[in-house]
Amino acid sequence: MKILIAEHSPTGRNQLTQMLELDGHQVLQAGTWGETLAQFTEHHPQLVLLEPSLPDLGRHCSAYELKRLRANCFVPVILVTSISDHITLSRFLESGADDFIDPPYEHLVLKAKIAGFERVDELYRSLEKFRTSTEQEITLAKHMFDAIIDRKSDETRHLQHWSLAAGHFSGDLLIFERTPDNTLHIMLGDFTGHGLVAAVGALPTSDIFYAMTKKGCGIGEIAAEINRKLHRLLPVGQFCSASLLAISPRTNRVEVWNGGLPPILLINAQREIVHRLPSGKLPLGILDAENFDATTTTVAAQDACHAILYSDGLVEAQNAEGREFGDHGLVGVLAAACGSCSLIQQIKEGVIDFLGGLEPHDDISLLAIDLETLS
């Protein structure tokens, strides 16, 4: 280990140097704060033995300043001090130091303290390696999701979507496609887990959805095939809560398959709920093909102008008091909504105001479909 000794006394520096070199450490020395900064920035020591009363250091120990210079590394700072005043020593430790040792220096004590920090350094390096690997997985997963959902920009005038991620990015899946007879198919999926775990399930799900929709298959058939695939691919405990919609401008009807997501809401021009289509099925990937229920529900949509889909992260969002936004929060926002304003914008603002600056515990996805502009 490369260790910097920052102490004004040559005798003290040499004594510590002898102990450390006996244990195989590489030692650097500094007698002033200026020399300490120069050695620290040029040679990048892995540990610092710092005297709080170094010349030109000032009134307080500046362990924090050293750590800021190497913010991406774990560089422990051990105070070497004979201060017996506990209040002063406590102030020095609070200023960023990790431990202290006082003269006369005991070789075994110093060796034990350094060995402890070496173990912490190994743990830090393992965590840093894990963090780097996780960030790479997140980047890959986000790229997958972006590639999946970056389609059909011409449909965006009918669909308004908002998401708020609980982590680095939202693992909720929103996809849509037209059938040969111009029926619009929409799927909102909420996979268990986040990052790459969710992306792995999203790839086959989206492939099946797009391919079967283009062939003119119904959403019940599509749900059954996605379920069959996910049941085979995903481990126990992993599944996808999902809502699938088929909206036909020709017949003015909405067909729904809902497995595990909150109710789909059909809203009229007065922002009143005219149809509530709850989940009556288990999420995709839980049941085998023989026990899967692919039946759908169809309702007339002539009295509705919007359809609202959302993940359970919206109604389960908690504020600082631990209260959930809940169905009552959503209904309250709808009741107060101005008919001339963007529906999704008002719901979004209502949720964000409720959270009061807190991050959600789960991904939030919200989709508003303008039924009147579909053609």
NORZI-V400469 format. One record per residue. N is the residue number from 1. RES is the residue in three letters. OMEGA is omega as a letter, one per 40 degrees, with the letter a starting at -180 (* if undefined). D_CENTER is the distance of its C-alpha to the mean C-alpha in Angstrom with 2 decimals. Layout:
N & RES & OMEGA & D_CENTER
N & RES & OMEGA & D_CENTER
//
This chain:
1 & MET & i & 35.42
2 & LYS & a & 36.19
3 & ILE & i & 37.00
4 & LEU & i & 38.14
5 & ILE & a & 40.79
6 & ALA & a & 41.09
7 & GLU & a & 44.24
8 & HIS & a & 47.29
9 & SER & i & 49.83
10 & PRO & i & 50.90
11 & THR & i & 52.14
12 & GLY & i & 48.84
13 & ARG & a & 46.98
14 & ASN & i & 49.48
15 & GLN & i & 49.36
16 & LEU & a & 45.60
17 & THR & a & 45.85
18 & GLN & i & 48.38
19 & MET & a & 46.24
20 & LEU & a & 43.13
21 & GLU & i & 45.10
22 & LEU & a & 46.71
23 & ASP & i & 43.27
24 & GLY & a & 42.62
25 & HIS & i & 40.34
26 & GLN & a & 40.71
27 & VAL & i & 41.67
28 & LEU & a & 41.52
29 & GLN & i & 43.47
30 & ALA & a & 43.36
31 & GLY & i & 45.83
32 & THR & i & 44.34
33 & TRP & i & 41.00
34 & GLY & i & 41.61
35 & GLU & i & 42.31
36 & THR & i & 39.18
37 & LEU & a & 36.97
38 & ALA & i & 38.86
39 & GLN & a & 38.58
40 & PHE & a & 34.92
41 & THR & a & 33.93
42 & GLU & a & 36.39
43 & HIS & i & 36.15
44 & HIS & i & 32.59
45 & PRO & a & 33.59
46 & GLN & i & 31.27
47 & LEU & a & 32.72
48 & VAL & i & 34.86
49 & LEU & a & 37.77
50 & LEU & i & 38.24
51 & GLU & a & 41.21
52 & PRO & a & 40.22
53 & SER & i & 43.65
54 & LEU & i & 43.70
55 & PRO & a & 45.99
56 & ASP & i & 44.33
57 & LEU & a & 41.09
58 & GLY & a & 41.69
59 & ARG & a & 41.59
60 & HIS & i & 38.18
61 & CYS & a & 36.49
62 & SER & i & 33.93
63 & ALA & i & 31.65
64 & TYR & a & 28.69
65 & GLU & i & 30.27
66 & LEU & a & 30.48
67 & LYS & i & 26.86
68 & ARG & i & 25.81
69 & LEU & i & 27.90
70 & ARG & a & 25.85
71 & ALA & a & 22.39
72 & ASN & a & 20.69
73 & CYS & i & 23.07
74 & PHE & i & 24.09
75 & VAL & a & 27.66
76 & PRO & i & 29.22
77 & VAL & i & 32.07
78 & ILE & i & 34.98
79 & LEU & i & 37.53
80 & VAL & a & 41.16
81 & THR & i & 43.12
82 & SER & a & 46.15
83 & ILE & i & 45.01
84 & SER & i & 46.03
85 & ASP & a & 44.89
86 & HIS & a & 41.81
87 & ILE & i & 40.65
88 & THR & i & 40.82
89 & LEU & i & 39.15
90 & SER & i & 36.33
91 & ARG & i & 35.87
92 & PHE & i & 35.71
93 & LEU & i & 33.08
94 & GLU & a & 30.98
95 & SER & i & 31.27
96 & GLY & i & 29.00
97 & ALA & a & 31.27
98 & ASP & a & 30.17
99 & ASP & i & 33.62
100 & PHE & i & 37.34
101 & ILE & a & 40.63
102 & ASP & i & 44.07
103 & PRO & e & 47.40
104 & PRO & a & 49.44
105 & TYR & i & 46.73
106 & GLU & a & 46.63
107 & HIS & a & 45.74
108 & LEU & i & 44.31
109 & VAL & i & 42.12
110 & LEU & a & 40.80
111 & LYS & a & 40.27
112 & ALA & i & 38.33
113 & LYS & a & 36.04
114 & ILE & i & 35.28
115 & ALA & i & 34.75
116 & GLY & i & 32.17
117 & PHE & i & 30.23
118 & GLU & i & 30.62
119 & ARG & i & 28.86
120 & VAL & i & 26.01
121 & ASP & i & 25.95
122 & GLU & i & 25.76
123 & LEU & i & 22.81
124 & TYR & a & 21.08
125 & ARG & i & 21.90
126 & SER & i & 20.56
127 & LEU & i & 17.20
128 & GLU & i & 17.26
129 & LYS & i & 18.21
130 & PHE & i & 15.43
131 & ARG & i & 12.87
132 & THR & i & 14.72
133 & SER & i & 14.85
134 & THR & i & 11.16
135 & GLU & i & 10.67
136 & GLN & i & 13.57
137 & GLU & i & 12.29
138 & ILE & i & 9.13
139 & THR & i & 11.82
140 & LEU & a & 14.11
141 & ALA & i & 12.01
142 & LYS & i & 11.27
143 & HIS & i & 14.99
144 & MET & a & 15.97
145 & PHE & i & 14.38
146 & ASP & i & 15.87
147 & ALA & a & 19.13
148 & ILE & a & 19.29
149 & ILE & a & 18.88
150 & ASP & a & 20.80
151 & ARG & i & 24.09
152 & LYS & i & 26.90
153 & SER & i & 26.47
154 & ASP & i & 29.76
155 & GLU & a & 28.21
156 & THR & i & 25.95
157 & ARG & i & 28.92
158 & HIS & a & 28.77
159 & LEU & i & 25.03
160 & GLN & a & 22.69
161 & HIS & i & 18.96
162 & TRP & i & 16.16
163 & SER & i & 12.45
164 & LEU & a & 9.83
165 & ALA & i & 6.17
166 & ALA & i & 4.71
167 & GLY & a & 0.97
168 & HIS & i & 3.51
169 & PHE & a & 5.64
170 & SER & i & 7.35
171 & GLY & i & 9.05
172 & ASP & a & 11.99
173 & LEU & i & 15.14
174 & LEU & i & 17.85
175 & ILE & i & 21.08
176 & PHE & a & 24.69
177 & GLU & i & 28.12
178 & ARG & i & 31.82
179 & THR & i & 34.44
180 & PRO & i & 37.90
181 & ASP & i & 39.29
182 & ASN & i & 36.66
183 & THR & a & 34.69
184 & LEU & i & 31.05
185 & HIS & a & 28.61
186 & ILE & i & 25.06
187 & MET & i & 22.31
188 & LEU & a & 19.06
189 & GLY & i & 17.19
190 & ASP & a & 14.39
191 & PHE & i & 13.87
192 & THR & a & 13.25
193 & GLY & a & 10.38
194 & HIS & i & 7.54
195 & GLY & a & 8.06
196 & LEU & i & 11.75
197 & VAL & i & 12.79
198 & ALA & a & 12.26
199 & ALA & i & 13.75
200 & VAL & i & 16.74
201 & GLY & a & 17.70
202 & ALA & a & 17.21
203 & LEU & i & 19.82
204 & PRO & i & 22.76
205 & THR & a & 21.92
206 & SER & i & 22.14
207 & ASP & i & 25.20
208 & ILE & a & 27.02
209 & PHE & a & 26.24
210 & TYR & a & 27.53
211 & ALA & a & 30.50
212 & MET & i & 31.75
213 & THR & a & 31.40
214 & LYS & i & 33.46
215 & LYS & i & 36.05
216 & GLY & i & 36.35
217 & CYS & i & 35.06
218 & GLY & a & 34.14
219 & ILE & i & 30.71
220 & GLY & i & 32.02
221 & GLU & a & 32.93
222 & ILE & i & 29.63
223 & ALA & a & 27.73
224 & ALA & a & 30.15
225 & GLU & i & 29.66
226 & ILE & i & 25.86
227 & ASN & a & 26.20
228 & ARG & a & 28.75
229 & LYS & a & 26.60
230 & LEU & i & 23.43
231 & HIS & a & 25.70
232 & ARG & a & 27.11
233 & LEU & a & 24.01
234 & LEU & i & 21.34
235 & PRO & i & 21.86
236 & VAL & a & 22.80
237 & GLY & i & 20.04
238 & GLN & a & 18.03
239 & PHE & a & 18.85
240 & CYS & i & 18.10
241 & SER & a & 18.91
242 & ALA & i & 20.53
243 & SER & i & 23.00
244 & LEU & i & 25.49
245 & LEU & i & 27.94
246 & ALA & a & 31.13
247 & ILE & a & 32.61
248 & SER & i & 36.17
249 & PRO & a & 37.69
250 & ARG & a & 41.04
251 & THR & a & 41.23
252 & ASN & i & 38.96
253 & ARG & i & 37.27
254 & VAL & i & 33.70
255 & GLU & a & 33.04
256 & VAL & i & 30.02
257 & TRP & a & 28.53
258 & ASN & i & 25.85
259 & GLY & i & 24.36
260 & GLY & i & 21.94
261 & LEU & i & 20.53
262 & PRO & a & 21.95
263 & PRO & i & 25.33
264 & ILE & a & 25.87
265 & LEU & i & 27.79
266 & LEU & a & 30.71
267 & ILE & i & 31.62
268 & ASN & a & 35.00
269 & ALA & i & 36.02
270 & GLN & a & 36.33
271 & ARG & i & 32.66
272 & GLU & i & 33.91
273 & ILE & a & 32.44
274 & VAL & i & 35.17
275 & HIS & i & 33.46
276 & ARG & a & 30.74
277 & LEU & a & 29.84
278 & PRO & i & 28.06
279 & SER & i & 26.58
280 & GLY & a & 29.49
281 & LYS & i & 28.07
282 & LEU & i & 25.78
283 & PRO & a & 22.57
284 & LEU & i & 23.12
285 & GLY & a & 23.56
286 & ILE & a & 24.98
287 & LEU & i & 28.68
288 & ASP & a & 31.04
289 & ALA & a & 32.86
290 & GLU & a & 35.92
291 & ASN & a & 34.21
292 & PHE & i & 31.81
293 & ASP & a & 32.70
294 & ALA & a & 32.57
295 & THR & a & 34.56
296 & THR & i & 33.43
297 & THR & a & 34.36
298 & THR & i & 36.04
299 & VAL & i & 36.83
300 & ALA & a & 38.80
301 & ALA & a & 36.84
302 & GLN & i & 39.77
303 & ASP & a & 39.08
304 & ALA & i & 35.37
305 & CYS & i & 33.92
306 & HIS & i & 30.17
307 & ALA & a & 27.94
308 & ILE & i & 24.61
309 & LEU & i & 21.84
310 & TYR & i & 18.56
311 & SER & a & 16.00
312 & ASP & i & 16.34
313 & GLY & a & 13.18
314 & LEU & a & 15.64
315 & VAL & i & 18.45
316 & GLU & i & 16.50
317 & ALA & a & 14.86
318 & GLN & i & 16.35
319 & ASN & a & 17.98
320 & ALA & i & 19.08
321 & GLU & i & 21.97
322 & GLY & i & 20.00
323 & ARG & i & 21.47
324 & GLU & i & 19.82
325 & PHE & i & 20.20
326 & GLY & i & 21.91
327 & ASP & a & 24.37
328 & HIS & i & 26.64
329 & GLY & i & 24.22
330 & LEU & i & 23.92
331 & VAL & i & 27.68
332 & GLY & i & 28.37
333 & VAL & i & 26.54
334 & LEU & a & 28.45
335 & ALA & a & 31.68
336 & ALA & a & 31.30
337 & ALA & i & 30.26
338 & CYS & a & 32.75
339 & GLY & a & 34.19
340 & SER & a & 34.30
341 & CYS & i & 30.68
342 & SER & a & 27.57
343 & LEU & a & 26.49
344 & ILE & i & 22.81
345 & GLN & a & 22.80
346 & GLN & i & 24.38
347 & ILE & i & 21.98
348 & LYS & a & 19.00
349 & GLU & i & 20.84
350 & GLY & i & 21.72
351 & VAL & a & 18.20
352 & ILE & i & 17.05
353 & ASP & i & 20.32
354 & PHE & a & 19.84
355 & LEU & i & 16.48
356 & GLY & i & 18.37
357 & GLY & i & 15.67
358 & LEU & i & 13.25
359 & GLU & i & 9.62
360 & PRO & i & 9.73
361 & HIS & a & 9.39
362 & ASP & i & 8.84
363 & ASP & i & 8.40
364 & ILE & i & 11.62
365 & SER & a & 13.98
366 & LEU & a & 17.52
367 & LEU & i & 20.46
368 & ALA & a & 23.96
369 & ILE & i & 26.83
370 & ASP & a & 30.03
371 & LEU & a & 32.68
372 & GLU & a & 35.56
373 & THR & i & 34.72
374 & LEU & i & 34.24
375 & SER & * & 37.17
//
